[in-house]
Amino acid sequence: MKLSLLSVLLGLGMGLPQVYGLAKPAQLAAAARKFPRNFVAGCVLMLLATAWFVWNVNGEPIADFSAFKPYMVGGFAAVGVLSCLFVRDFLAVRGLAVLLLLLGKLMVDTGRPHLGESPFVLVIQAWAYVLVVAGIWFTVTPWKLRDLIGWSTATEARTRFLSGLRLAFATFVLILGLTVFRTM
């Protein structure tokens, strides 16, 4: 994937919910507070994360483990599916955490070849590492995301303010994708 396309997708993906948060902060807050224990969202996110992870493992040239690769892929797929059945508590947070880790990997892998071309690539790289740390943190302590959502949506003013900050960052990333990263 090109860095420009990734930046545009990241900017749009992060920015669109923030527009909703600015327009209807109470509705966004209510939906966000339900997210950590939303079982349907958890299954969707966990299965999506499992498919993405299995796809990554399947595409890796693991010479030392090539004989075991089919078993590894099957085992990882089974863990993802069985998590939906047996790890229901904060499943949405755990699925999101795995997606954050995978997204961080994609961002680092996409940006790494362009590190010498523009210092703005470091924005994507630093954001990727923030996502990885968040993914690790929320995997280990999923209730912290619930608490963070509760704090960030405590008032409509706070919800609007934080949505505005996130929208500004998303717009910056989108502009980078359309301008600075255009040829990358």
N, C-alpha and C positions, 0 to 999 in steps of 0.2 A: 504494500500500500504506500502511496506517496504521502509525504509529510503534509503537503498542502491539503489533500483530501481528508486526512486524519484530523487536521486542525479545524477544518470547516465542520466536519461531523461532530467533533468534540464541542465546538462553540455552539452549534445549533442544539445539540443534545443537552447541554447544560443550560443554555439560554432560554429555551422555550418554557420549561417549567417555572422559570423565574418571572417571566412575563405574566403568567397566571398568578404567581405569588404577589406581584405588584397590583394586579387588577382585583383579585379576590383573595386577600390574605387569610380570611377566616376559613374559607373552603380548603385552601391549601393546607392550613394548619390542621384542620380536622382530618384530612386525608393522610397527612404525614404522621400524625399521632397513631393512626390505626396500622400503619405499615409494619412496624416490628413484629407484630403477632398475626399478620395476615397470612393465613395458610396457603391460599391460592397463589398469591404473589410469591410466597416462599417456594412453592413447588415449581413455578415457572422459572424463577431466578436460579434455583438450584439445578434444574434440568438443563437450562441454557448454559450455566457455568460448567456443568459436567460435560455437555457436548463440546464446548469450546476447549476444555482441558483435554479431553480424549482426542480431539482433532489435533491439538498441539503435540501430544505424546506420539500419536500415530505418524506425524510428519517429521519427528526428530530422528536423525540418523544415529541411533544408539547401537554402536557395533558390539559393545560388551554385553548388551542385553537383548540382542536381536532375536535370539531363540525364545526369550520370555515375553517379547513385546505383545503378542496376542493375549497372553494371560494378564499382563499388566493393563492393557486397554480394557479387557473384560472386567478385571477387578475394579478399576477406577470407575467404570460405568456402573457397576453394581453398587459401589459405595455411594455414588450420587443418587441413584434411584432409591436405595434403602434409606438414605438420609431423609428423604421425603416421607417415608413411612415411620421411622423410629426416632427421628430427631426433630420433632414438631415445634419444640420451644424455640422461639426466635429464628425459625427457619428462613424467613425473609431476610433477616439481617445476615445470617450465615451465607445465604446464596449471593447477596449483594457483596459481601466481603470477598468471596471467591472471584466474583466478576471484577471487583476493584483490583485484585492481584493480577488477573489476566489482562485487564486493560492497561495496568502499569507496565506489564511486560511488553505489550504491543507498542505502547508509546515510547519506551526506551529503545526497543529494537528498530522502530521506524526512524527515530531521531538520531540515533548513534552515528550513522554514516554522514550526517550533515553537521556534526558538531563544529567543524572548522569553517563552515560556510557562513554562519551567522550566529552572533551571540544570543539571538532570540530563541534559538533551539533549546537553550538552557531553560526557558520558561516551560516548555513541554517536558523536558527531562526532570526538572524539579517537581512539577506537578505530578509526574508519574511516581516519583519516590514518595510524595505525600500520600498518593492513593495506595501505594504498597504498605506504608506504615499504617494507614487507616484500615486497610484490609486485614492486616495482621491483628491490630488492636481489636477490631470488631469481631474477628473470629474467636478470639480468646475471651473477650468480655462483651457479648452482644447487647447486654442491657445498657451499656454506655451509649449506644446509638439512640436507644429509647430516651435516655436522660438528656442527651444532646438535642434531640428533636423537641422534647418537652421544654427545654430552656429556650431554644431558638424560636419557638412558636408560642411563647407565653403570652405575648401581646401582639395585637395587629401591627403596631408601630415597629416592633422588633422584627416581625415576619417580613414586613415591607422593606425595612432597612437592609436586612441580610439578603433578601431577594435582589435588591438593587445592587449590592456589592457583588453577588455572584453573577448577575447579569452583566455588570461592567467587565468582570474578568472574562466571561464567556464571549462578550463582544470583542474584547482585545484578542483572544485566541482566534476568533473567526476572522478578524481583520488580518492577523498574521498569516492565516491560511490563504487569504485572498491576495495578499500583497507580498510580504517578505518571503514566504515559503512557496510562492507561485511556481517556481521552477524546480522545487525540491520534491 
